[in-house]
Amino acid sequence: MNKNNVLSKLFHRYFVVALNGMALGLFCTLIIGLIIKQIAINLSGSLSSFLLVIASIAMALTGPVIGIGVAHALKAPKLVILASGVVGFLGAFGSSLGTNNLLDQGKLIISGSGDPLGAFIAVVIAAEIGRFISGKTKVDIIITPFVTIIIGGIISYLTGPYLIKGMKILGTFIREAMELQPFIMGVVVSVVMGIILTLPISSAALSIILVLSGIAAGASTVGCAAQMVGFAVISFKANRWNGLLAQGLGTSMLQVPNIIRKPVIWIPPIVASAILGPIATIIFRMENNPAGGGMGTSGLVG
C-alpha cells in the first residue's frame, strides 16, 4: 500500500467517519437541547421548567455522547465504546482538569456543554489505544476500560487548556476579520461553511469548535442554508416533496453521490452562497450563535 493510500484512509477514518460520529453526538445532545430550550422559553409554568431541565441535561451530556458516537463510528469494541463516554466528558472539560473548578467539597460541578473538540481528540486517541489492547488479556473487562479512561484523562489534561485557547484565538480572528472586511469574509465564510455542510463533515461541529458568533455565524448560516435550499429546489423535479423536506430541513449531504458523479451540479448552490453571504453581512447584518451557525435550515435551528 503506497503512502497516498495510507494518508487517504487515515483522513477518511478520522476526518470523515469519526467527525460524523461526533456530529451525531452533537445533534443528540447540544442541538436537540437547544431546540427543547427554545420551545421551553416560549412556554410558561411547570411545563416550561420541566423542558428547561431536560434541555440543560441534554446539553451537559454533550461530551459523553460525543465520546460514544465517535467510538461507535470507529467500530471500537463494546467496552471501549462505553468507556469512551467517560473519556468524552473528560475531554469536554479538559481545561478544568488541572484546576478545582469541577469539584466543590467532593461534588461534581459542571457548567455548559464543554469543548466538543477536546472530547473528539481525547476519544479518538483513547479509543484507538483501547481497540489495540482489547481482547489481549484475561481480565479484559477491567483492563480495557481502565486503560481507555486513563489515556483519555491524560490526553484531556494535556491538550484541554491549549485547545480552548487556540480555538478562541481562531474564532476571534474570524470575527474581527469579518468586521474589517465584511464583503470578502462574508463570501469566504459562507462558501466554505456551505461546502463543509454538504460534505460528510460536520459544519455544526466546526461552528461550535470555532465559537463562530455575530455576523460570522450569520454568514455561515446563510451559506449552509443556500446549499440545503439550493439542492432541495434543484432536485425537486426528481425527488418531489420527500426530497424537498429531506434536503431543505435535513441535510444537503444526501447529494454527495450525485456531486461525485457530476460535480457541475454543485456550482449553483456555491454561487448562491457566495452572493448571499456578503448580503447577509453587509446589508442585513445577520447574526447567530455558535450552535446555529453551521445548521442552515436543518431542523429550523439555524
HUGIGI-V490387 format. One line per field, one symbol per residue. ss: DSSP state (h for helix, s for strand, l for the rest). Layout:
ss = ???
This chain:
ss = llhhhhhhhhhhhhhhhhhhhhhhhhhhhhhhhhhhhhhhhlllhhhhhhhhhhhhhhhhlhhhhhhhhhhhhllllhhhhhhhhhhhhhhhlhhhllllllssllsslllllllhhhhhhhhhhhhhhhhhhllllllhhhhhhhhhhhhhhhhhhhhhhhhhhhhhhhhhhhhhhhhhlhhhhhhhhhhhhhhhhhllllhhhhhhhllllhhhhhhhhhhhhhhhhhhhhhlhhhhhhhhhhhhhlllhhhhhhhhhhlhhhhhhhhhhhhhhhhhhhhhllllslhhhhllllhhhll
